[in-house]
Amino acid sequence: MLKTLPRRVGLLAALAAALLAGGCASMDRCDRNTAVGAAVGGVAGSVLTDQSTLGTVGGAVAGGVLGRGRGC
């Protein structure tokens, strides 16, 4: 049972990533830049603040604003 758990988790993660990536197909360039900026900003905020909720949310907001502002 324990040997198959990582395989199942990996399969579920790959399936979730495929479903989420498919949802971005109809986005325009500005929306995609906003989403990418928010994701990168959220990860950066989390890393820089030792996984603080406020840092993660603040990073996501800042990244989304910067991503949206670039060429939109």
C-alpha positions as CSV (number, residue, x, y, z in Angstrom):
1,M,0.0,0.0,0.0
2,L,2.7,2.5,0.9
3,K,4.6,1.8,-2.3
4,T,1.7,2.8,-4.5
5,L,0.8,5.9,-2.6
6,P,3.5,8.2,-4.2
7,R,2.5,6.8,-7.6
8,R,-1.1,7.7,-7.0
9,V,-0.2,11.2,-5.7
10,G,1.9,11.8,-8.8
11,L,-0.9,10.6,-11.1
12,L,-3.4,12.9,-9.4
13,A,-1.0,15.8,-9.5
14,A,-0.4,15.3,-13.2
15,L,-4.2,15.0,-13.9
16,A,-4.9,18.2,-11.9
17,A,-2.1,20.0,-13.8
18,A,-3.5,18.9,-17.2
19,L,-7.0,20.0,-16.2
20,L,-5.9,23.4,-14.9
21,A,-3.7,24.0,-18.0
22,G,-6.6,23.3,-20.3
23,G,-8.6,26.0,-18.6
24,C,-6.0,28.6,-19.7
25,A,-6.5,27.9,-23.4
26,S,-9.2,30.5,-23.9
27,M,-7.5,33.2,-22.0
28,D,-6.2,36.3,-23.7
29,R,-2.6,37.5,-23.3
30,C,-3.4,39.9,-20.4
31,D,-5.4,37.4,-18.4
32,R,-2.6,34.8,-18.9
33,N,0.0,37.4,-17.7
34,T,-2.1,38.1,-14.7
35,A,-2.4,34.5,-13.8
36,V,1.3,33.7,-14.3
37,G,2.3,36.8,-12.3
38,A,0.0,35.9,-9.4
39,A,1.3,32.3,-9.3
40,V,4.9,33.3,-9.4
41,G,4.3,36.1,-6.9
42,G,2.5,33.8,-4.6
43,V,5.3,31.2,-4.6
44,A,7.9,33.9,-4.2
45,G,6.0,35.5,-1.3
46,S,5.7,32.2,0.4
47,V,9.4,31.4,0.0
48,L,10.6,34.8,1.1
49,T,8.3,34.9,4.2
50,D,8.8,31.3,5.4
51,Q,5.3,30.3,4.2
52,S,3.5,33.1,5.8
53,T,-0.1,33.5,4.7
54,L,0.2,37.2,4.4
55,G,3.4,37.0,2.4
56,T,1.8,34.5,0.1
57,V,-1.3,36.6,-0.6
58,G,0.7,39.8,-0.8
59,G,3.1,38.2,-3.3
60,A,0.2,36.9,-5.4
61,V,-1.5,40.3,-5.5
62,A,1.8,42.1,-6.3
63,G,2.6,39.5,-9.0
64,G,-0.9,39.7,-10.5
65,V,-0.7,43.5,-10.7
66,L,2.7,43.5,-12.3
67,G,1.7,40.7,-14.7
68,R,-1.4,42.6,-15.7
69,G,0.4,45.9,-16.2
70,R,3.0,44.5,-18.6
71,G,1.8,45.4,-22.0
72,C,-2.0,45.4,-21.3
